[in-house]
Amino acid sequence: MAGNGVSEGFSGTWKWMAALAVICIVGGFMALFNPFGATIFAVTLAGWVFLLQGVLQVMHAFRVRDWSGFIWSLGIGVLSLLVGIVLVVDPLAGAIPLTLLVAVLFLATGVAKTMFALSLRPDSGWVWVLASGLVSLLLGVMILAGLPATATTILGLLLGIELVSNGVLFLFVALGLRKLLQD
């Protein structure tokens, strides 16, 4: 087993990767079934994350009042609170900027996955990583092309596709790890 670069520490990894694959695939199909609901959920969840981050940032700022960066720290916290409030109170208002952010993230992850796939070549399974990267890139371009008219549903739809794509990738990685461990 040492010859193929797989250590004993990977023995349970394939099971965790398979579980992650199932979670992604199930979540992806749920988002595909109701893309508007998935969009609203994603925006609202982002709002709550901004609220939490804002509260923590403001608390941190007041703990270091004597610090020269106090005003900046407080400003970031207040800004995060305001963004969070807007997203939670009116998720539709936040759908366009969040959709734009997701498009940029899809493009970035698509580039990262593509570069990762090329670094894996000619190892088994590199094509699946490349396919996932290309799907992410395509989704990022599709989101940008549909703005602003389709922001309320495209985010949920494309999020579902991305989750299913990642789930399939994780499934193939898990199966590949299991095969390596059996050899």
C-alpha positions in Angstrom: 0.0 0.0 0.0 2.9 2.4 0.6 3.9 2.2 -3.0 0.7 3.9 -4.2 1.1 6.8 -1.7 -2.0 5.9 0.4 -1.4 5.6 4.1 -3.4 3.8 6.8 -4.8 7.2 7.8 -7.0 7.2 4.8 -8.8 4.0 5.8 -12.0 5.7 6.9 -11.7 8.7 4.6 -13.6 7.2 1.7 -16.7 6.6 3.9 -16.7 10.3 4.9 -16.3 11.3 1.3 -19.2 9.0 0.3 -21.4 10.5 3.0 -20.5 14.0 1.8 -21.4 12.9 -1.8 -24.8 11.7 -0.7 -25.5 14.9 1.3 -24.5 17.0 -1.8 -26.6 15.0 -4.2 -29.7 15.0 -2.0 -29.4 18.7 -1.3 -28.8 19.4 -5.0 -32.0 17.6 -6.0 -34.0 19.4 -3.3 -32.7 22.7 -4.7 -33.6 21.6 -8.2 -37.1 20.7 -7.1 -37.7 24.2 -5.8 -35.2 26.7 -7.2 -37.1 29.8 -5.9 -37.2 28.3 -2.4 -33.5 27.4 -2.6 -32.7 31.0 -3.7 -34.7 32.5 -0.8 -33.1 30.0 1.6 -29.6 30.8 0.4 -30.1 34.5 0.7 -31.7 34.2 4.1 -28.9 31.9 5.3 -26.3 34.4 4.1 -28.2 37.1 6.0 -28.0 35.2 9.2 -24.3 34.6 8.7 -23.7 38.3 8.1 -25.7 39.1 11.2 -23.7 36.7 13.3 -20.4 38.0 11.9 -21.6 41.6 12.5 -22.5 40.9 16.1 -19.1 39.2 16.8 -17.2 41.9 15.0 -18.9 44.7 17.0 -18.3 42.8 20.3 -14.7 42.4 19.3 -14.3 46.0 18.4 -15.5 47.1 21.9 -13.2 44.7 23.5 -10.2 46.4 21.9 -11.4 50.0 22.1 -7.9 51.3 22.7 -6.6 49.7 19.5 -5.9 52.0 16.6 -8.1 49.8 14.3 -11.1 50.2 16.6 -13.1 52.4 14.2 -12.4 50.1 11.2 -13.3 47.0 13.2 -16.6 48.6 14.4 -17.4 49.9 10.9 -17.0 46.4 9.5 -19.2 45.0 12.2 -21.9 47.6 11.7 -21.8 47.1 7.9 -22.1 43.4 8.3 -25.1 43.9 10.6 -26.8 46.1 8.0 -26.2 43.7 5.2 -27.5 40.8 7.4 -30.6 42.8 8.3 -31.4 43.6 4.7 -30.9 40.0 3.6 -33.0 38.5 6.4 -35.8 41.1 6.2 -36.1 41.1 2.4 -34.3 38.2 0.8 -35.5 39.1 -2.7 -33.7 42.5 -2.4 -30.5 40.5 -1.7 -31.0 37.9 -4.4 -29.1 39.9 -7.1 -26.0 40.8 -5.2 -25.8 37.3 -3.7 -26.3 35.8 -7.1 -23.4 37.9 -8.4 -21.2 36.8 -5.6 -22.1 33.1 -6.2 -21.3 33.6 -9.9 -17.8 34.9 -9.0 -17.4 32.0 -6.6 -18.4 29.4 -9.2 -15.9 30.9 -11.6 -13.2 30.8 -9.0 -13.9 27.2 -8.0 -14.2 26.2 -11.6 -10.7 27.6 -12.3 -9.4 25.9 -9.1 -10.9 22.5 -10.0 -9.7 22.7 -13.6 -6.2 23.5 -12.5 -6.4 20.7 -9.9 -7.6 18.3 -12.5 -4.7 19.2 -14.8 -2.2 18.6 -11.9 -3.7 15.1 -11.4 -3.3 14.1 -15.0 -2.8 11.2 -15.9 -4.0 9.7 -12.6 -7.2 7.8 -12.7 -10.3 10.0 -12.2 -8.7 13.3 -13.2 -11.3 13.7 -16.0 -14.1 13.7 -13.4 -12.4 16.6 -11.5 -12.0 18.4 -14.9 -15.7 17.9 -15.7 -16.7 19.3 -12.3 -14.5 22.3 -12.9 -16.0 22.9 -16.3 -19.5 22.6 -14.9 -18.6 25.2 -12.2 -17.2 27.6 -14.9 -20.3 27.1 -17.1 -22.6 27.8 -14.1 -20.7 31.0 -13.3 -21.1 32.3 -16.9 -24.8 31.3 -17.0 -25.5 33.2 -13.8 -23.8 36.4 -15.1 -25.6 36.1 -18.4 -29.0 35.8 -16.7 -28.7 38.8 -14.3 -30.8 40.6 -13.1 -34.0 39.1 -14.5 -33.5 35.5 -13.4 -31.8 36.1 -10.0 -34.8 34.8 -8.0 -34.7 31.3 -9.5 -31.4 30.8 -11.2 -29.5 30.9 -8.0 -31.4 27.9 -6.6 -31.3 26.0 -9.9 -27.6 26.5 -10.4 -26.9 25.8 -6.8 -28.7 22.5 -7.2 -26.7 21.6 -10.3 -23.4 22.6 -8.5 -24.3 20.4 -5.5 -25.1 17.4 -7.7 -21.9 18.0 -9.6 -19.9 18.1 -6.4 -21.7 15.1 -5.1 -20.8 13.1 -8.1 -17.2 14.2 -7.9 -17.0 13.3 -4.2 -18.6 9.9 -4.9 -16.0 9.1 -7.6 -13.2 10.2 -5.3 -14.6 8.1 -2.5 -14.9 5.1 -4.7 -11.3 5.7 -6.0 -10.0 5.9 -2.4 -11.8 2.7 -1.5 -10.3 0.9 -4.5 -6.8 2.2 -3.6 -7.2 0.9 -0.1 -8.3 -2.5 -1.3 -5.2 -2.8 -3.7 
